[in-house]
Amino acid sequence: MSFARLVAAVILVFALAGAAQAQVKCGPFTEAPLAAPAARPESWAIPIFQNINVAVKTQPYRVLFLGDSITQRWSLPLWGAKPVWDANMVPRGVLNAGVSGDRTEHLRWRLDHGNLDGPPPPGAIVLIGTNDLAHGRPPELAAEGIRAVLLRLRQALPQTRILLLGLTPRGAGADDPLRQEVGVVNRLIPSCADDSTIIYADIGGVLLDRNGVLSKTLSPDLLHFSGAGYERLAPKLDALIDRLVGPR
């Protein structure tokens, strides 16, 4: 590459980054450094990532649902979740791009290594960050990781509308330390939305009773959801997807 072309490429990269920053107006939420984007080393996680890379290029879809196990398990035959996915997400053209255990740096790595290589979708859903908290990171750093995901998506998919979901509740009651940290993240990240190109929604409240308790009927391990739990979430998400990309 000639020096002139190299300079032009660098200018383009900075221009795209600046445009992305202009569209994601929140934060920074902390001055602490983010973990660098990183691949998952576990042998079982690699084929899941590879399957997503194939799916985005070979399967028709309107919405790319990026996340961790909360997303991935919804379309798996675990705890009765898959029928809810098939009844609600499949008709809306949602492609499951969740990888169990992912933190924000893992999702950022996936975005740069094939998960966005298909045709640009009209919509994307982002639900990530709960594993950052479980890894011992403060809520502000988890929120900054989410912000970095949004910046990368906006840079790579400037025309795609994004639905940013608040982290879902975990732990039995409101006094659970991770539940409280989830609440902090969910108070920070709404500032990333403009209610047009990026829409924020916190739908997890439908999983709690009037006392703020997350029951094991809806979440057997107080983190992931049963079919009954996803049935609570589905109507809220259905309406948001229809708003994001239009009804199908």
N, C-alpha and C positions, 0 to 999 in steps of 0.2 A: 504494500500500500504506500502510495506517495505521501509526502509530508502534508500536502494540501488536503488530501482526502482524509488523512488522520485527524487533522485539525477540524475539518468539517464534521467528521463523525463525533468528535468530542463535543463540539458545539451543539450538535443535535441531541446528544445524551443529556446535556445540561438543560437544553430547552424543554425536552420532554419532562425532566424531573421538575423543572420550574412550573410547567403547566399542571402537573399532578399536584404539586404543593398548593397551587392556587385553588384547586378544586377540593382539597381536603384541608380545611381551615383550622382544624383542632390542633391542640398541643403546641410544642412538645409537652408531655406530661411529666417528664423527669429529665434531669441531665445525666443520669446514670447510663452507661453504654449498653446497647442492645447486644444480645448474643448474635454472632454472625449466622447467616443462613447455613443450615446444615442438613445433610441427608440422614435419614434414620438408618442405624447400623443393623437393626434386628433383621434376621433372615426372613421372618414372616411378614415384615412390613414392606419389603422390597417388591414382591409381586403385586401387592395392593396398589402401590404407587404406579407400577408399570401398567396395570390394568386400566387405571384412570387415563394414562397417556394414550392408550389404544382407544378407549371409549370416546374421548373428546374428538378423535379424528374419524371414528367409524360409526358412532351412534347419533341419531338425530336428538337434539335437546334444545330447550329454550333457556333453561336456567341451570347454572353450575353451582351446586351446593357444596361449598368448601368448609371443611371442619375437621373435627377429631372423632372420637368414638361416639359422641352424642349423635353425630350425623351418620357415621358409618353403620352403626348398629340398627338404625331405623329400617334399613332395607335388608337386614339379615334375619333369618328365622330364629331369633332369640327372644324369649319372653313374649312371644306373640306380636312382635313389632311389624314384621314384613307385610301382613295384610293391610295395615294402616297406610304404609308407604304405597303399596300397590293401588289402594283405593283413592289416595289423595295426591301423591306426588307424581306418580307415573302419568296420569291423565294431563297433568300440567307441564309435562316435558321436563321434569327435573332430573338431572344427572347427579348421582351421589358421588361426591369427591371428598369423602371423609376418610381419614386414616387414624385408627385408634392410637392414642398416646401422643399424637402430634402436639407440639407446642408451636408458638408463633414463628420461631425460626425455622422449624421444619416445613411449615406451610409456605413460608417465603422461599425456601429452597425449591419446593415443588413447583411454585409458580414460574421459576426460572429454568426448570428442567423438564418441561413437557406438558404440565397440566393445563397450560393455556395455548397449546399448539393447534388446537382445532379452530374452526370458524368462530369468530367472536360472538358470544351469545348475547341476546337482548338483556338478560339479567343474570346476576350472580348473588348468592347468599353467603354471608360470612358469619360463622359461629365458631370462634376459636378463643383460647385464652385460659380456660379453666385449668389446663394442665400446667400452664405457667405458674399459677397460684399454688398448685399442688407440689410444684418443684421448689417452692420456697421463695418465689419472687414476690416483691411487694406489688400491690395492685397498680400503682403508678407505672411500674415497668411492664406489667402485663398489658395495661392500656396502651403503652407506647408501642409494644409489639403488634397490637391490633392496628394501631395507626399506620405502622410500617407496611402491614399487609394491604391496607386501603390505598396507600400511596403507590405501591407496586401495581395493584389492580388498575388504578386510575391511569397510570403510565402506560400499561400494556393494553388496556381495553377502554380507551377514552369515551366510547359511545355506550358502553354497557352500564345499565342502571344497577346499583348495588343496594341490597337489603342487608343492613348490619343488625344482627340480632344481639340483644343483651345476653350475657351468660346466664344459663339456667341455674336454678337454686340447687344447692347440695347440702348434705347434712340434715339431720332430723328437724332441728328447730332454728329459730332466729339467732340463738346464742352460739351456734356453731362457728368457729373461727373462719373457716373457709367460706361459709355462707356470708359472713360479714364482709369478707374481702371481695366476694362476688358483687355485693352491693356497692362497694367503693368503685369498682371497675364500671359498673352500670351507671354510676353517676358521672363518670368522666367521659365515656365514649359517645354519648349523645351529641356532644358538641362537634363531632366529626360529620354529622348529617346536615344536609341542607333541605331535606324534605322533597327533593326533586331527583337529583342525580344519585344521591346517597340518602336512603331512608333508614331511620333507626326505629326499632321496635323491641320492647321487652315483653315477651309473651309468657315468661315463666311463672307469673303469678297464678295462672290457672291451675298449677300443680299443687298449690298450697291450700290448706283449709283456713278457716277464719282466724285460727291462732298462729298461722304461719308455719304449720307443720307439714313436712313432706312425708307422706306415708309410704310404707314399704309395698303397699299394693301398687302404687304408681311408680315407685323407684326401689326395687328390692335391695340394692346396695347403697341407696341414698346418693347416687350419682347418675347412673344410667336409668333408662326408663323402660317400663313394660309396655305392652300394647295398649293397656289402659292409660298409661301416661301419655303416649304419643297420640292417643285419641283425644286427650284434652288439648294438646298443642295443635293438632291438625286444622281445626276450623279457623283458628287465629292465623296460622301460616297460609292456609288456602287463600284467605282474603287479601293478605299482604302480597302474595305472589300474583294474584289477579290484578292488583293495583300496580305491581312492578312492571309486568309485561303484557297485561291484558288477559281476559279469560280465554280459554281454549275451546 
